[in-house]
Amino acid sequence: MRRRSRERNSDSDMDNSHESAPLSKTKEDKPKIHDEEKSEKHRRTIGRFRIMVFALGIFILLLLIIVIVVAVMKKVETIPPCSSGQSVDISEPDNPSIFHDLTSKEVKGMMEFLYKQKDLNLTRPDKIEVKTSYIFTAELHLPEKADAVSFLASGTGQRPPRQARVIIFRGDLLIPKIMEIVVTPLPNPTHYTIWKDDIPFGYRPVTGPDYGGALGSITLETDKKARQLLLESFGGALTNCGDTCLTYKYITPVSSAISGRNRRQYWFWMSQFVEFYILHPVDFAVLVDMDDPSYPIEKVWYNEHTFDTLDSLVKQYNEDKVLKKPLLFPNLSETLFSTLHRRGTEFPKTSQRPPISIEPDGRRYSVKGQHVKYMNWEFDFRMSTTRGPQLYDIRFQNNRIVYELALQEISVFYSGYKPTQMFSNYFDSSAMIGPQDKGLVPGVDCPSHATFAHASHVLESSEKLITFKNAFCLFEINTGTPLRTHHSFSPFHGSFYEGMPNSVLILRAVLTVVNYSYLVDFIFYQTGAIEVKTVSTGYILSTPFTANAPNFGVQVSDNINGNLHHHMFSYKVDLDIEGAMNRYRTLNISTVASANQFNPDPNAKIVQGQFLVSEKTTESEAAYKFNFDTPKYHLFYNNLKRNKFGVPRSYRLLSRGMSKQLLPEGLGNEPAMAWMRYQMAVTMRKEHERISSSIYSGLDAKDPVVNFDHFLKDDDKIVDEDLVAWVSLGVQHIPHSEDLPVTHTPGMDLSFFLLPYNYFTEDPAMGSRDSVRIEPNIYNNPKSGVKVSGFDNEDLQCKPPVNNYQQAVEADPSILFETQEGQGTSI
């Protein structure tokens, strides 16, 4: 075996040694070979050792990592879950409070009683028709306020009986009508009294039998007579259409005040049956007479023209006497712009989760049934079937501030060139606002740590109480804006810092009325202030694009217009400031000029702001229409309760959502929403003036069942009386392309506040443990070091609860969606 020498003099010497080397080794070479072999063996041994050491090091490192991971996991396992805090019990009570929604036991007793009343001739839900007598809805009927307040004040004695107000459609009568009755006492009623007995049958909102009957009739008739027209015009049909279906879904009521006829009429819109169909209208609609049980089509709208009958349209279409509508949607599956599937450039660049809110020490509020306690606050809440979220007996430091704080109505008035939007004046109570609130999603609609409460309703489709899950959420959250903050940097002003995060309690409902969703928040501040906020989001109501049409809308996509509309909200605020006997005054801000004695010019003037007190003595004086030239504070107070300076202890109502209704008074559907004539109206509370609107408002403008204008016509005295403030909010919306696919919430929020005004001796939040103060150890001497108080709230020593909503909704889809068994859950 030949080996190459490791000692090389040069490349040439190496080459020469190879050429002259003999095939056999000399004796002198053998020791060298032996030494080289030993050296090679030594090197191999060292190499093996190094490999073993390296491998051992890797093993030890892996073992150390495993030990650390196990230790960390064990440590994590030993970290206790965060405390749940104060108690929450939202189960249905056996003995409900006077403000609690109807219970299943009460509804069962009510139904058993009503179906025994032969004079009512009631039909069971599975057999109802337009010409039968049946229960449309029922909900809690509050006792008279004097009785409720007396019971609440004593805490003992006779509790006012629990009652239900029941709406019955008497289609069985020779002259059909609507009855509203009060059934009492619950849960074992013995009698009923008439609340209203003269409501015209034609004022009733669309019901299940109505809508289903009309929809089936016009679908079959249109498909039979105009199928070819629909296929050629819009690329789809109403039946046997596969994935290119058209549908009638959206409707527009036409009141007699608009039509000039004493008939109950609705325009039915046609659209593509896709997500979301309202953004895919086609230029076809029919006017249906809902008073005729055959649901005849009275007018047809096609391609910007009106036709007297469907037969007339089809005949002219076949004879080429009608300008045919071009096929706008050749592929009905191309509907991406209207969907809410994620698309576009994704951001952030990495899958970082958004911030979340936690409660390090658990809930700082408690719930029992529908009664809430939070720090100095206490109140009851419920969900009215017809009007939406309602709050009662709101107290701060055990003093009642508000007896009733309640949503009354949501209205949307549209403008348009086509009849479908020209007549679209919607009153959402007609669609039953309460049942539209359901399925709030933790981590999106509300923080995942929120408490979720259900809402139950009596509806025409069931004898049992129907419960919708996750209708309310209740949570405390840091708003991210300090409640107060002040930093005195310089010793000249005194060196200190004091501030307080703004943690508030929010009761939230999200009302989805077909296309629009409305967030309604009741916000409770530690200062004794209340904020009521409403935010609009959802799909705009679109119409097919029309070139050269008046300025009623804006083209927002290839073939659709987003039309101008006005969102309006009515709230009832029954204030009880130091008792029910209150007064209303304004502080009117103006300017005053006076001589400037510090100026050498004898004619010099100084102009300053001033305010003048204006006591309102009658309801007409208290009907407020905003005027920028006359700013004012609105104060409610008890004249007998003053602070030590002689100033009335008051609450101020501040509106940040005022809007002017531009329609002429008394024209069209405007009388049904007379409450919107004023940004606020103050009236003397009356038991028969409980609500500002009704479920009949969509059709009763000619003679409103609840006529708010009559509230003011009496012009009652409002000095030292039980007063109610009716607050109106609104926002005009001209859609734009960024409203697709849905309108976002920024810029769509409206609110009003109830603010203490000389009610307390100082800010009541000064007692909050949430405050932070930093100051020198020695007054005004930062070099002495600083002392800090209130900064222990971020030292988290527990695991916050996990959001298990995904698993919950996968296991029970009825939390979020209507199941085949029907609406909600019957109990």
C-alpha positions, 0 to 999 in steps of 0.5 A: 500500500502506497502513502503520499508523504505529508512533507512537500517541498514544492509541487515539482518535487512532489511530481518528481517523487512520484515518478522515481518512487520504487514499488517496495518500501525500504527499511528506513521507511518502515518507522515513518509508516508506523508513526503515521499509522499511530498518528492516524489512529490518534486522530480518529480517536480524537474525532470519535471523542469529539463527535461523542461530546457533541452528541452528548451536548445536543442530548443535554441541551434537548433534555434541558429544553424539555425540562424547561418546557415541562416546568413552564407548562406545570407553572401555567397549569398552576396559574388559576383561572381569573375569578368570575367576580360577582354573580350572574343569574339570568335564569327565568325567575319564579317571582319576576319583578314588575319590570321583568319580561313575561315568563314562560309560566305567565305566557302558558297561563295567559294562553290557557285563559285566552283560548277559553274566552268564547267572545274572542273566538281565537284560532290556534297558530297552526290554523290562522288565516287572515279571516280568523281571530288570532293573537298577533303578539303579547308583551309585558304591560307595566302597572301605572307608574304611581303604583310601581313607584309606591311599591318600589319605595316601600319594598313591602306591601302589595305588589302591582299585579303582573299584566300582559298587553295582547294584540288580537287581529279580529279578521273573523268579524263582519267588520274586522278590527284590531283589539288590544287588551290587558290580561291580568293578573299573571300567571293565573289571569281571571279577566281582561280589559280593553286597552284599544278597541277601535283600530282599523283592520287595514292598519295591521302590519304584514303578517305571516298569512298575509306575506305568505299568501301574497308571495305565493300568488304573485310568484306563480302568476308572474312566472306563468305569464312573464317567464320568458320576459324575465329570462330574456331581461334578467337571465333568470326565473322565479321557479324551476331556475336552478342557480339563476333564480329571481325572487320577490322578497322586499316590500314597500308599504303604501299608506292611504295617505300616499295612495289616496285609496282606503286600501292596504297596498304593498310594492313587492320588489324583484331581485336575484336570489343571492347573498345579499339580494337587496344589492341585486335588484332587477327593474321589476316590481308589482303593486299588490292589493293586500286587502283582497284575499286573491292578492291581485297585481294592480300595477307593474313596474318594468324598465322605468315604466308603469303598466296597469296589468301584468297581461298588458306588459307581456302583450306589449313586450311580445309585440315589441312595443316596450323597450326591452331591458338589456341583460345586465347580469349574464352570470348570476354567480358573479356577485362578489361585491355584495358578499362579506367573504374576505378578499383583497390584499390581506393585512396585517402581514402576519397573522397577529390577533387583535387586542382583547379585553379582559377582567383581571379580577372578574366581573364588577357587576352582578345580574339577577334575572333582568336586574343589574348592579354596577358600582353605584348603578342599579337598573332593570332591563327588558326587550319589548317585542314591538319597540326594542330595548327598555330600561327601568328604575335607573338609580345612582347611589340609590337615588332614582334618576330615570324611571323609564329609558326606552327606544320607541321607534326606528324609521327610515325614509327613502327617496327615489325615482322608482316607486319601490323607493319613492314610497319606502317610508319604513317604521321598524316597529311594524316589523317587530323590533324586539325579535330582530335582536338575536345571535350576538357574537362574542369577540365581535359584537361584544367582548368575549368576556361579556354576559349574554342574555336571551330575549323571549317573545310571544309571536303569531307562530306559536302558543309558547314563548319563543326565546332568541339567544344572545339578544343582549350583552352586558360588559364593562370595558375601558373606553381607551379615553381617560375619564379625567387626566391632569399632568402638572409638570412644573413645580411652579404649578405643583408637581403631580399627575392624577388620572383615571381610566374610563371604565364603563358598563354597557348594555348592548342590543344589535337590531337587524331589521332586514338589511340594516343593523342598529347597535343600541348601547346604554352606557353607564359612567362612574360620574353618574352620567348615562349615554344612549348611543345608536350606530347604523351599519348593514346593507344599503337599500339599492335600486337598479341604476338609471341614467339621467335620473334626478339626484335621489341616489349615487351609482355605487356599482356597475348596475345599482344606485344607493339612494338617499335616506334618513335614519330616525330614532325616537327615545322616551326619557322619563326623568325623576330628579329627586322625585317625580315632580320636576321642572324643565328649564333652559340656560340660553346662551347669548352675548352681551356688550358692556363698556370696557373701562380698561380701554382709553377709548370711551366708546370701547366695548367688550362683548362676552357670552352670558346665559339667561334662565328660561323656565318652560311652563307649558308643553308648547314652550318645551317643544324644542327645535334646534337653532344654532343661533340660540344654543342652550342647556336643557335642565331637569330638576326638582325645585324643592331640592337645591344644593348649599348654594341654592342652585337646583340639583339638576340633570342635563340632557345633551344631544349629539345626534340631532337631525331635522326632518325636512318633509312638510308637516302633515303631508304623506306619511309625516304625521305618523312620525310627528315626534321627528318634528322636534329634536326634543319635546317635553310633556306631562306624563300620562298613562295613555301617552306611553309610547310615541309610535306604534306598529301601525305607523307604516299604514296609519298616517291618515289618522295615526293610532298614536298621534304624537302631535296630540301629546302637545295639543293639550298644552299642559302645564309642566311645572312641578309635574311628572315630565317625559322628554321625547328625544329624536335622533337622526342622520341623513345618508347619501350612499357611496362606493365604500358602503359596499358591501356594508355600511361601516360604523365610523361616522354613523353614531348618534347619541344623547347624554344625561349628565349630572348638573350641580346634582353632586357636591363634586365629581362622584367618581373621586371615590373610585379605586380606578384612579392613579396618582403620582406625586413627589415624596416631599411636596413639590420636590421630585428629587425626593423620589415619587410615590405611586398609587393605583397602578396595580391593576395590570398585574395579571396573576390568572388565566382569563376565560377562553372564548369558546363561541366557535365550539358552541355555535358548531354544536348548536347553530340555533345560537346564530341561525334560524333552524328548521324547527322554526324561529328561536326556541320555544319554551 
